Amino acid sequence: MNYKIINNKIFVYIFFTILSFLIRYYLFEGRESWHDEWHTIYVANPDISTTETLARYYGDKGGSFLTEFYPHIYIFILKYFFAIFGYIDFNGRWLSLIMGTLTVPLAIYLLNIFLNIKKTFFLGLLITFNLFLIWQSLEIRAHSVLVFTSIINIILFYKLLNNKNYFNIIIYGIFSIFLLSLWPISGTIFFGKTIYIIKRLTINKVFEKKIFLLFVFILFSYIILNIDYLELNLAREFHYTSLYSSFFYNYHFRTFFGSPILGGFYLVIFSLLLIKNFKKIVFLNEKENLIIYIILSSYLLTLAYTLLRASIMSPKYVIFILPLIVIWICIELEKFYKNKIIKIFLGFLTILFCVLEINNSPIKRPPTNEALKIIKNDNSRYLTTAESAVFNNYLSTKKIFIEENFILLDKNAIFPKHIKSFWFICLNNARFAAGENNNLEDQKKCKNFSPNNNNFKKIKEIKINDFILKKFEY
């Protein structure tokens, strides 16, 4: 046994796991949430019954209707995570951070199937410092869990190709049903695998009968277990995404790499390698072809569904192909370009843009912590809002809210006599509501508020990004 190689592997995995965690944790404490996450937290409340969770999931959003399009399995994972660790918003972020961190060593492990461990160091840098993966690792959404699960599924598929024993078949089958149930668009991964095993039959004359049968079993099992979700969502003709003309010249790379400039460099390199490998992709079926089949299938199938049914062209929906794009680039650069200049240049740019842009997440989230700190610094405990139950629930799960023993008052109620002052918090033209600035309803909601107790008078008003805060005294 070569202990030097084992030690090198251990070093690479530990180094990039720690580094990726530290980079993500750098943004963790100050990270805020926006309305998608408010709804996720609201639905995943661990203190309500399964029946009520499903009722909220299917549209009962406490006064703000936003039916979720992703499957509810993530909601229940998050709900039980909250039940174990506490119903605090940043605990939900911990789940994403853990999955996002572990994605890095998993991606290295997948590349290690093709290249030796020393040549995976480059990938470790590119994945660790990828801005989109960093930002998504901090959202209370399913995307980091999806990337983590997708890479494991592909690794298990390679293991299944090498050894079709019952253990591998059962583990792969269970994991595949889970992945599809977590995110049905991950079906594009299985489409890419199907291309690969069909080509193994036509080119390599290898008939993967067990895998074909397993795929059929996975498909039918998924449909049976998720029939309600499929009936609901396949009937939809609208999703919260649009097909923009820019897709046809940036292919999500601008978003995937956190910058139009950096995304452009990656797209040029990817495109040149794609052209260079065109014959191999079409006429051969090398082991790494599976990666490019999955990537291309994901683009083509989401585009086809968009054109034929409803737009699903959000980069987040196919985020699982991002590490695959980087892995495939690393494999092909190693094959065709032994010169290290391209690697050094690409690695340098990736790290540079990460350092420059890490604090500039595209969606500006309302600074809820800042608003609550204003109330804290005023030595106040009581507050009320003109917002929906979704936002009020989010507010009550903030760490500062719990630590300072804030009390959220019902704006429609007569306040108890012992309350001599309170703060009113109002969302005012939140920046995440693209195209809705200067919304008159928001202005009326914030301007026209008055407590039911007429003796309260406004003594202070503070405006910060996305919020208006008013203090009232008796």
N, C-alpha and C positions, 0 to 999 in steps of 0.2 A: 504493500500500500504506500502510495506517495503522500507522505504527511505534509510535504511542502505545498502541494497542490491544494490539499484539503484546507490547510491554514490560509492559503491565498483566497480561497472561496469564502471562508468564514469572514476574513477581513473585508472583502468586497461587500458581502451582504450586510454585515454589521455597520460598516462605514456609511453606506448609502441609506440604510434604514434610519440611522441616527440623524444624518444630514437632512434627509427629507422631512423627518419629524420636526427638527429645529426650525427649518424654513417655514413650514406650515404653522407651527406654534407661534412664530413671530407675529403673525396676524391674528392669532386666536382670541386673545383677551379683548381686543378692540373691535372685533367683528360684530356687525349689526345684522339684522334680518330685514327682509322685505316681504311684501304681501304673500308671495307663494309659500314662504317659510312660516308665516303667521298661520296660514291655513293648515299646513302640515302639522304644526304644533297643536293646533286646536283639535284636529281630528284624532291625533295620537295621544290624547289625554288618558293617562293610565287609570284615572279615578272613575271612568265611566264604563258602562257595560259594553260587551261586544256588539250588542244590538244597536246601541247609541253610536258607537264608533262607525258602524256601517251606515247608519242613517246620516251621520255627518259626511261620511265619505261620498255618499251618493247625492249630496247637494244641500243638506240642512246645515248651512254654514253660519247660523246665528245672526242672520240679517244681511249677510254678504254672500251672495250665491257665486260659487266658483267650483263647479264640479271637477273633481280631479280626473285626469286622463291616465295617469300611471296606475298600475295594479295596486291593490290594497295590501299586498304582502309586505311591502316596505313599511306601511303604516303600522302593521302589527309588530314588525321587528322593532321599530322605533318606540312603540307603545310599551313593549316589555323592557326595552332598554331604559326608558324613563321610570318604569316601575321598580327596577333594580337600583338605579343610581340617583333617582330623584327627578321630579318634574320641573326642571330648570332648563331654560332654552339652550344654554351652552353645553348641557349634557348631550343634547341631540347633535350638537356640532362635534362633540367628542367621537361619536360613532362614525361620522364622515371622515374626521381627521385620522382615526385609526385605520380605516379602510384605504384612505388616500395614501397614507404612509406605507402600508404593506403592499400597495400596488407596485412600488418601485422595486423591491427585491423580487417580487413575482415576475415583473417584466425582465429583469436580469436573468432569472431562472429560465424563462422561455427562450431568451436569446442564447443561453448557454447550451440549448439543444443543438444549435447550429455552429456556435463559435466557442472557443475555449474561454475560460474565465477571465484571462488577462484582457481579452478583446471585448469584454462586456463593460469595461470601465467607462468607455465613451458613452454607451447607452445610459449608464447610471447617471452621468452628468446631465444628459439631455432630458431624461425623464424627471429627475429630481428638480431641475430648475425650470420645468415647463410651467408657464404662468397659468394656463387654463386648468391644468390638473391641480395646481396649488389652490386656485380660487374655488374650484369645485369641491376640494377637500374640506372647505370651511362652510359649505351650505348644508342646511338641514333638509336635504333632498336625497333621492336615491342614487344619484349619479356616481358617487365614489364607490358605493356598494356594487353598482353595476360593473364598473371597470374592473374592480377586484375579482368579482365572480366570473366575468368573461374570460379573463386571462387564465384563471384556474381551469375553466372549462376547456380551453384550447390545449393547455398542458395535459389534461386528462385524456383528450382525444389522441394526442401523440402517443401517450402511454398505451392507449387502447389499440392503436395501430401496431405497436410492437408486441403486445401480449393481450390476446382476447380471452383471458381467463374470466371466470365468473365474478371474481372480486372487482376487476376493472370494469366489467360490463355493468354491474349493479351500481357502483359508485358513479360512473359516468352517467348512467341513466337518471339517477336521482338528482345529480347536480344539474343536468341538462333541463329537467322539468322545472327545477327551482329557478334556473336562469331565465327560462321563457316566462315563467309566472311572475318573475320580478320585472321583466321588461320584454314585451312581445317583439319589439323591433330587433331584439337580439336574434330573432329567427333568421336574420341575414347571415349570421355566423354559421348556422346550419346549412344555409343555401350554399355558402362558400365551401363547406366541408363536403356537401353532396357533389359539387363540381369536381372536387379533388378525388373522391372515391370512384366517380364515373370515369375520370381520366386514368385512374389506376387500372380500371377494367379495360379501357380501350387502348391504352398505351403500354401499360406494364403487364396486361393480361392477368391481373389479380382481381378476383371477384370477392368483394368484401360482403359476403352474404349476412354474416352476423351483424355487421354495422348497419346494413340496409334495414334489416328487421328491427334492430334497436331504434333506428330513426323513426320508423313507422310507429313503434310502441310509444316513443317519446311524444310524437305529434298527437296521437289519439289521447294519451294520458293528459297532456296539456289542455287539449280542447275540453275534455270531460271535467277537469278540475276548475276550468276558468270560463265555462260556458256563459255565465251571467255577465262577466266582464266583456267578453267578446261580442255578445249580442248588443250590449250597450254602446260599445265604442265603434264597432264596424258600421253601425247605423249613422254615425256622425258624418256630417259633411263639412265640419269646421273644427279646426284646432287652433291653439294660440301661436301659430307660426305662419309665415308666408313664404312663398317662393319668390325671391328677389333675383333680378337679372344678374346681380353681382355674384351669385352662386356659380354661374357658368364661367367665371374667370378666377374665383378664389377658392371654391370647393371647401368652404369652412376653414381653410388654412389660416386666414386672418384671425379668426376666433381661437382656433386650436393652439396657436402659438402666441396669442396675446398681443399681437401687433401686426399691422399690414406689412411693415418692412420685413420683420423676421419671418412672418408667414410666407411672404413672397420668396425669400431665400429657400425656405424648406420646399415650397411648391416647385420651384425651378429644379432643385436637386431631385425631388421625387419624380418629376415629369421626365427629366433626362434619363434617370435610371429605368423608368417605365418603358421608354422608347428603346433603350439599349437592350432591355430584357424581353422585348415584345415576342420574339420567336420562341424563347424559352417558356414564356408564360402560355403561349398558344399551343405549341407543339410538343412541349415536354411536360413533365409532372414531378419536378424536383420537390424535395421535402418542404422547402421554404415557399413554394408556390401557394401552399395553403393560405399563408398570410395575405398574399396579394389577392387571392380569390375572395377572401372575406372582406377585404377593404373595398374592392370594386363592386362586389355584390351589395354591400351596404349603401354605397352611393346609388347604384342603379335601381335597387328595389324601393328605397325611400323616394327617389325621384319618380318612379313609376306610380307608386301609390299616391303621391302628391298630384300628379297630372290626371290620374284616373278617379281619385276619390276625394281626398282632403290633404291639405298640406301638412307634412310632418318633417319640415326641413330645418328644424332647429339643430345647431351643432351639438347641443346637449343630448339629443335623442340618439346620436351615433357616437357619443364620446368614447365608447369602447374601442373604436378603430384608431384613436389617436396614438396610444402606445404601440399599436401594430404598425402604423405608418413609420414611427421612429425605429422600431425593431427592423422592419424591412429595409429601411435606408441604411442602417448599420450593417446588415448582412451584405447588401450589394456594394456598399462603399468598400468594405473589406475585400470583396472579390475582385473588383475592377480598379480600385484606386489605392495602391499600396502607399502612395505618397501621403504623408500625414497632414499636409497643409490644409486640405479641405476639412478634415476632422477638427484640427485646431481652430480654424476660422469659424466653423459652425458651432463648436463648443463655446468659443469666446463670445460670439454673438448671443447665444442662448443665455449665458450667465449675465452678460451685460444688460440685455433687455429685462431680465428678471430683476436685477438690482434697481434699474431705472423705473420700472413700471409696477413693481410688486404691490405698491400701495394705491394703484390706480385701477381698481376693479371697475369694469365698464358700467355696472349698475350701481348708482349711488343709493345707499340705504339710509333711511331716516335715522338720525343720531339719537335714538331713544335713551341710551345711557346718559348722554349729555343733558337731555331734558330732565331726567330723573335726578341727576346730580344738582341741577339748579334748585330743585325742590328740597333735596337733602341739605344743601348749603343754607337754605332759608330756615332750617330746623322745623320743617313742616312734615306732616305725615299723611294728611288727607288730600286726595285728589279725585277728580272726575274727568270724564271725557265725553265727547259727542260722537264717538266712534262705535263700530259694531262690536258684537261679542267676541269676534275673532281677534281684533286688535286688543281689546280689554283683557282677554285671556293671555295673549302674548305678553302684555305689560306685566301681568301678575306672575309670569314665569321668569322675569328678569332677576338675575342674582341680586342686584342692588335693591330691587323692590322687596325681595324676601328678607335680606339682611337688615334693611332699615325699617322693617315692619310697617310699610306703607299700607294704607287702607283705601281701597277704591270704592267710591261712593256712587250710587245710582243717581244719575243726573235728573231723573224724573221724580225722585222721592223728596220728601221734606227731610232735610238733614236734622239729626239729633241736636238738642239745644246745647250740648256741651261742646259742639264744634264751633269754634269762633273764627276759623279761617280755613281755606282750602285753595288748591291750585286747579285750574282748568287747563287740560292739555288738548290741543286740537291739531290734527294733521292738516297742513296747509299747502296745497299744491305740491305734493311729494314728488321728488325728481324721478322716481322710478315709474311714475305714471306718464310714460312718454306721450307727448302730444296733448296732454291735458293740463298744461300750465294755464294759469289765469282762469281756472275752473270756477264759475260763479257759484256753484253749489258749495264748494269748499269755502269760498269767501263768506257766504251767508251762514254756513254752519259755525264758523269761527267767530264771526262778527255778532251774530244775533243771540248767542248763548246768554242766558240769565238764569240764576238759580231760582228754584221755587220759593225759597225764603227771601222775600223782597228786601229784607234788612241788610243783606250782604251787598257790599259795594266793592267795585273793582278798584284796587289800589296800585296795581303794578301790571305791566304787560311787557313780555320779552319775546322777541322773534329770533329764531335760529333757523337753519336750513330745515325745511319740511314741517316745522312746528310753529305754532303760536302758543305761548303760555301766559295765562292770566291768573293773578292772585286776587282772591276775594276775602274780605274781612267783614265780620259782623259788627 
